[in-house]
Amino acid sequence: MVGTDEKMVPSVRRALGIFEILASSKKGLTLSQIARSAGVARSSAFYILNTLEECGYVHRNSSRGRYTFTSKLFDLANRSMIGLGVREHATPFLRKLAQQTGLTAHLAMISQDELVLIDRVAPAGQQQLPTWIGKRLPIHCTGTGKALMAYMPEEQLHHHFQQGFIRYNENTIVSAVKLREELAKTRANGYAFDDEEETIGLRCIGAPVFGDDDLAVAAVSVAGTTAQINEETLKSLSEEVMRTAESISSSLRGSKS
């Protein structure tokens, strides 16, 4: 039988140990101090710290040579806590949305420039879509992604436009001018529409979920085939999605009062 230690990756274990050592320091630590506290060779500590620095988790002060945490780790933890809270409030509304529409309902948030599905409810007996909790998706060509982009602060939106967008098929909007027009349309309508922009044959309707200070913290959507989401069903489905998003927003705000 394989022992617990044999199932672990030593370098990951050492990196996590260094995280814990840095967490106990108020002013940061030098390479020598970290290596000594972690009980590893100075060279090993250097490579781990260099990797963490390249990934944006630690910063080394050039004048003092001390390593400290950046805000990235705290940002990830904060997003995780927000995601858990939003999901807790949203789940019953997602179930109702999936039941009423007969479509797969999703809840998503933005994490590190991508969309992440944090909840999913699929009605029984319906065609199952290739989505799952934890799946990462592009933000510019999905209903939930565009719903969130429409309410982003300009600085954050500009960051995404600078990076550029991937074209997945002939329907994908990659032009900055056309995408901004699409986002303006989303704000005017109250919902975003993915018209086979990420996957041919599938459509999605998304609406933003607002938290404190009217910030869009997540988005809710229904997704289905072109036969399920069409000109005849778009109006009623978009109204259901918007109602669900507003119900989740009200629940979130109510929990803070």
N, C-alpha and C positions, 0 to 999 in steps of 0.2 A: 504494500500500500504506500502511495506517495505521501510523504510528510508535508505539512503545511509550508515549511520553509522552501521545499523544492518547487512549490507552485508559485513562488513569489519572484519578482524581477528585482534583483539587488539594486540596480541603479535607480529604479523608481522609489524603492524603500529609502535609499540614501537622500534622494531629492526631497521626499516628504519630511525626512528628519531635519534637513536643512531649513525647510519651511518653518518647522516648529521652533528651531533654534533662533531664527530671525524674528519670529513672533514674540519671543521673550525679551527682545532687545528694543529699547526705546530710541537709541541713536544710531542703530546699525552696527554691523560687525565687519572686521577686515577678513580677508581670505584666510589668514593664519588662524585667527580666532575661530572662524567657522569650521575649518578643518580639524582643529584641536577639539572643539566641542562635539563634533560629529564622529570623531574617532576614525577619520579617513585620511588618506594621503592628500597632501596639498594639491597635487596634480589632479586627483579625482574631484576634489572640491571645486577646483577651477573650472573644469569641463562642465560640471553640473551647473555652476553659477553662470557660466558663459551662455549655456543653453537657455536657462531661465531668463537671462538678460535679453537674449535675442528674441525670445518669445514675449517679452514685455512684462514679465512678472516681477523682476527685481531691477534695481538701478544701482550703479556704482558711482559714488561721488569721486570724481577724478582728483580732487585736491586732497581728500582724506583717505580715499581707497576703501571706504566703508560701503557695504551692501545694505540696501533697505528695500522694503516692498514698494511697488508702484500701486496705483489705485486699481489696476486691472483685476487683481484677485478679489478685492472688496466689491468691485463692480459685478463680477460674476456671482459672488455670494448674494449680493443684493437682488440681482435679476432672478436668481433661483428662488429666493424667498417671495418675491413679488409674484413669480409664476405659480408657486404653490398656492398662494392666497387667491389669485385670480381663478385658478382651476377649481378650487374648492367652491367658490361662488358660482362658477359657470356651469358645472356639470349637470345639475338638474335642468337648467334651461337648454343645454345642448341636447339632452335626451328628449325633451319636449319638441325641440326643433326638428330632430331627426324623425320623430314619430309623426309629426304633423305634415312634413314635406315628403317623407319616404326617401329622403336623400341622406348621404353621409354628411354629418356636421363636424366641423373642425374648430379648434381654438388654437391660435398661434401667437407667438411673440417674436420679436427680432432679437437675435443674439449674434454678435460678431459679424455684422453685415449680411446675415442670412435669416431666413424665416425658419422657425422651429415649431413643429406641431407639439403642443403640450397636452392636448386632449383630443379625443376622436370618438364619435358615437355613430355606429352604422346600424341602420334598421335591419332586422332579421328578414331573411328571405330575399333581400335585394342584391343586385350585382355588387360585389365587393371591389372597392377602388384600391389601387396600389399605394395606400398611405398607412402610416402607423405613427404612434406617439414617439417623438424623438426624431422623426424624419426632418431633414433640412431641405429647404426649397428656396428658389430665387425670389427676391422681393418684388421685382419689376414686372413680372408676368403671371402673378397669382392674385386671386381676389383678396385674400387676407393681406398679402404684401402691399398691394396698391392702396388698400384701405388704410394701412398704417403710414405709408409714404405720404399720403394726401395730407396728413396732419403732423408731419415731422417739422421740427424747427428748421429754418432755412440752412443753418450751418451743417446740420446732419444730412439734409437732403443734398446739399452741394457736394458733400463727401462722396455720396453714392454716385452722383453724376460724374465726378472726376474719375472714379474707378472704371466707368463704362459698364455696359450691359451685354450679356451673352444672348445671341439669337438662337432660340431652340427650334424654330420653324418659321415659315413665311408669315405667320400671324404675330410673332413676337415684336413688341414695340421696343426699339433700341434707340431711336432718335430722341435726343433730349427735349426738343421742341414738342414733338408729338406726345411724349410721356408727360410733360408738364400740362399739356392740354387735357390729357386723360385724367390726371390728378385733380385738375380744376373741375372737370366733369364729375368726378367722384365726390368732391365736396358739395357740389350743387345738388346732386342726386341723393346723397347720404349713403351710397353704397358703391362698391367697385365691382367691375365685371371682367372676368377672365374668359375671353371668347376663343378658346382653343389656343391660347398664347404660349402655354407651357407644354401641353400635351394635346396632340390632335385627337379629336373625338370627345374631349372632356371640357366642361365649362364649370365656372365657379363664381359665386356671388359672395362678396365679403363686406362686412361693416365694422367700423372701429368700436372698441370698448374703451370708455374713458374712466380714469381714476381721479385722484385728487388734482386740483388745479386745471381740470379739463385737458389733461394730457392723455393721449391715446396710448394705453399700456398693452393692449392686445387687440386681436380682431377675431371675429367669429364668421363662419362661412358655411354654405352648403355647396357640395360638389356633385356633379353627375354627368351623364352622357349628354350629347347634343339632342337626343330624343327626349330626355327628361327636362332639360333646361333650354327652352326655345322662346320664340316670340310670344307664344300664347301663355306660357307659365312664368316668364321673367318678372312681370309686375307683381303677381301674388307672392312669388318666392322671395323677391327682394324686400317686400314689406314684412314678411315673416322674419327674415334675417335681421332687418333693422330693428324690429320689435324685440327680438332676442338680445341684440347688442345693447339696446337701451335698458332692458331688464337687468342684464348683468352689470351694466354701469351703475344703475340705481342701487343694486345690491352691494356693490363695492363701496359706494359713497355712504350708504347707510351704515356699513360696518365701522366707518371712521367717526360717525357722529356720537 
